[in-house]
């Protein structure tokens, strides 16, 4: 049994780390039994739908499916989505319907929501006024199934979509304990999204008496990675997707990935922070590792909250042998200390055994998408640097010959988590409105065939206030 470091088990919430519908979708209003359900707050109390394959479920009729009602009614967990959206993001209201919470069979128990002590939990929301579509999402970071409720769920429910989300099958800082071999825990994420998509499509068809006319995948950070993987490997289940700064793992285990740039951040940041004659050299080394010029003001926060823990727990998932019996490394260890324990700041991915690349390959991406995909990523992302992530994935898509199915928007001044845009309003912009613009562009693409604007950099409008940036993000400007 590995020794457990105290940091590995502390609570962890990583964010990795939101009038056209009728014209675009043209879906008829539900009829028959579904219409009656709509008249009765969106559900028939004696005939709740069953989710196929679920080991356990609890269905309820709610006056409000968005967080405007579910926070008070206890049908979401604000801790799941804390920090992921701008503080002043409006909350849609007036969406009655059915909510189903449950879980699929699983042997791990990192998710404690509802007191179930059971992983592979999901939430499925079925609005009374349905537009005929289904949106499926996986949690960002290592969060649980409600993590997308504010950034994505509220908005798509307000537009009439059914919405399904999964915890991905394992959660928290010790997620890497799940599975038998390295890479298994991340590989499970993809299986769980596929499982939920199939079950949600069947449930929607049963509830509304007709199959969804459109199924879309979307998510942020690790959730964006899941969109990429699904459209590469299970394109028959979806009509398209929006990837919001997805994590990059490559099918051959090649660099770059988290384990190639985060150790360099840990190695060089202390010298940069100390100042003195070595600071400028360290700053250049961080830039060379991929961390954008102009993001220096974000480095202290990311060093304290993200870089160290993210490197250690994902390295433990893919390469547990690096530190022997120690679990998930030594927090904030001193690089280059010959007398100290193995230090993640000294980690060199290229020098590790081939087994490590095989573990990474279990989660790997190829770029061979089979349905339309829109990717967006902030230029000041200081957790998943854009040049080491989505820039690379965009090349992979083009090199695989799938560029006609792809659009890529590099959003100037966007960061990985939108709460930081509130903390630095003069330097950062939120990505939530850009995700919504990308989503509506995908709707048009799939609806009347109007192609989205070409892949491009999306500039920050001159003189725009933070309130204006929170409301809109035109991709064509």
C-alpha positions, 0 to 999 in steps of 0.5 A: 500500500502506498503512503498517502501524502496529506495534500493528496487527500485534501478536498480538491476542486480543479477547474484544470482546469457555460429567439435563435433556437426556433429558427435554428432547430425548428423542432415541433412542440411535444405532443401526446403524453409529453404535452400533458407533462408540460402542462403539469410542471413537466412531469407525470408524478406516477410515470417517471422515466427510467434511465436504462442501465442505472443501478439507482435513480431518484426522479422528481418534478421541479418547478425550476430546473436551473440553479435559480431553483435547484440551489434552494431545493437541494438539487445541485451542489454549488461547491461543484461549480464554484469559481467556474463562472463570472460572479455576475453571470445571469441565471435563467429562470422559468424552466420546470420539468423532471430531474433524475439523479442516479448512478450506474454500477461501479466499484469505486466510491469517491463521490459522496453526493446524496450520501450514496458513496458511489461513483458514476453518478449522473444528473439528467434534466428534462424540461417541460418545454423541450426543443427536441435536443439533448446536451451531454457533458462531463465534469471539468477537473475532478469535480462531480456531476453538478459542476457544469450546472452554472456554466452550461446547464442553466443556459442550455436548459433555458434554450429548451434542451434536455441536459445530462452530466456525469462525474466521469466515474471517479472524483477528487484528488485521489481519483488515480486510485481508481482502476487496476493499472496506470491510465485506467481512471482517465480512460474510464471517463470516456466510457462513462460519457458514452454510457450516459449519452446512450442512456440519456438518448433512450430516456429522452425518447421514452419521456417525450415519445420521440428520439432527440433530433440533435445530440450535442457534446460540450464541456470545459477542461477535462470536460472539453477533452471528453468532447474531443474523444467522443467525436473521434471515437463515438461520432455516431452518438452525436451531431457535433460538439463544443470543446472549451479548452480541453486537456490534451493527451495524445494517442502515441503518448507524445508530448506535449501534455501536462507532464511535460510543461507543469514540471518546468513551471514547478522547477523554474517558478521559485527562482522567478519569485525570489527575484535577483539575478536568476529571475529573468532566466527563470521567466524566460524558461517559463515562457519556453515551457509554454506559459504565455508572455503577459501571464506573469501576474497569474503565476503566483496564484497558479503555483499555489493552487494548481501547478503542484497538485495537478502535476502530482495527481496526474503524474500518479495516474500515469506514472505511479512508479516515479516516487515509489511508495509515496502517493502523489509525490511531495508537495512543493518539494525543492527541485534538484535536491539530491538528498530529498525524495523524488520531486515532481519539479524534477520530473522528465517525461521523456526519460520515463519508461515506455509503460508511462507513454502506454498509460497516456495512450489509453486516454490519447487523442488523434484529431480524427473527429467524425462530427463538427467540432468547435474548440475555444481556448484563452490566450492567457490560460495559465494551467493548460497553456494554449501553445501546448494544448489546443494549438497542438490539437488544432494541428492534429485535426488538420493533419488528420484531414478533418479540418472541414469539420473543425473551427478553432477560436483563440480568445484574447485574454481568456484564462482557464477559470472565469472567476479569475476574470472577476479578480483581474477585470482589466487583464482577463475576460470570461470565456463563458459568453464565448462558449455560448457564441460557439454553441449557437454557431454550431447550432447554425452549422447543423441547422441551416448549414451556415458555416461558423466564422473561420478559425481565428483569434478573437480580439478583446474589443477596445474599451469593452467593460467587464460587464459587456464582456460577460454578456457577449463574445462575437466570434466574427469581430 
